[in-house]
Amino acid sequence: MKQARKDALLHSFPVIPSDLMDKMKGKYAGNYVVLLTNGNELFARCFHRYFGGQLVERQRYVFAKDGSVRYGRDDGQPWTVRKEFREPVFCQACYGYSFDNSYTLLNREAIEKSCLKYCRYDLYTGDLLMEYLHLYCKHPNVEYIMKSGYSNLLIERCTGYWGGRYVLDTNRHINWKSNNLLQMLGLNRDEFKLFTGHEDLYDEYVMWREHYPKCKPKDLLLIGGVFGYEYGTMERFVQATGLKPQRIARYLLEHEVEKHDYDDYLRQCMQLKYNLHDTAISMPRDFMAMHARLSEMIHYNETQAARQQFKENMEYRNQLEFAFGGLFIRQPKNMTEIINEGKRLNHCVGGYAKRHANGKLHIMFIRTVEKPDVPFYTVEVDLFGKIVQVRGLRNCKTTPEVDAFMEAYKDYLAEVFGKKQKVRITA
């Protein structure tokens, strides 16, 4: 639309009938968009009603065959053409508060009396009607998209996470230069027929068709329904099993297997060095039972390995044992003893059992000579001989007796780890 026509249309806005004005009267804040016609053009006048009932016109729009335009004005200033086309702004955000700019539409029937009567606004279910009408003025062939059930190709997206606004966008695959629906969608007749009832998978289908051009349309639709946009996940499954994408998708769908569960299962098989190119392994009949069995096997293997490491480190930890006054400190005899220590003293040392077994830290028990089998305090020592923490019942504070013991133990550790350092330097 040319600038001269935009300026001329500004003086063609119809007067709002009294019955429509009455619908906007009342108290409390509200926003309204009144649709009117003057010839073939569709006009929209946007009002904000203040809490006390005062009506103020904020925005104006014109929709015509040769385009659309938005008008606005500042307080006390004449109406001017706005360069940016957007939904009406009834109140500006201030002091960090975002106003509600949603509105009530009045006289919707005016669309049927204008040049936009074929726009199929009735099939648009979003909240950006002004932008939809603007889209129709640019691309009247959007009518075919809406009538064929592909309204999901119109996307309302936010322009930013903070202070952004919603705008109406369209799917990037639509060919707006054509008035032929199949050419607009980039589909042949067989594909279009296949999509009946699956229009929501259009974008995923096109993406998978680009990755697997030799796949049949029904297989691509199956893959899109199961995997969505997760091309990386599919490629990982294909490389691990050697199976075709459509076969993997069909297996997951028919056996009701979630992608993340199947991913975890494949990792387990690789950890146990199973042959995933054997379909009896990669596609078990009872997936859940097989998955559970592998989980048990891996847990058993990891536990056995941890126990073996625990035993191998026991001899080394003998040098960390110490006695002073009426207390002594010793190492745990097994992983279960660490877990029980945490339960009896009501602290979290049980979670350190695996790292202790792997030699990543040292868990030591403080006991009294009088009660050598009763948990008293628990100590964590790092790999450099530093005391990290001392925990008693419910993480209680240490007593003066324990403080004196820990000072002596600290000197002892400094001597032990000092000797180790000297040995390394000499070597």
Helices and strands as residue ranges (DSSP letters): H 3-9, H 18-24, E 30-38, E 41-49, E 55-64, E 67-72, E 80-82, E 104-106, G 108-113, G 121-123, H 129-138, H 142-147, G 151-153, E 154-158, E 166-170, H 181-185, H 189-194, G 199-201, H 202-211, H 217-227, H 231-241, H 245-254, H 259-271, H 279-282, H 287-317, G 318-320, E 322-324, E 327-330, H 335-345, G 349-352, H 353-357, E 362-368, E 377-381, E 387-391, G 393-395, H 400-426
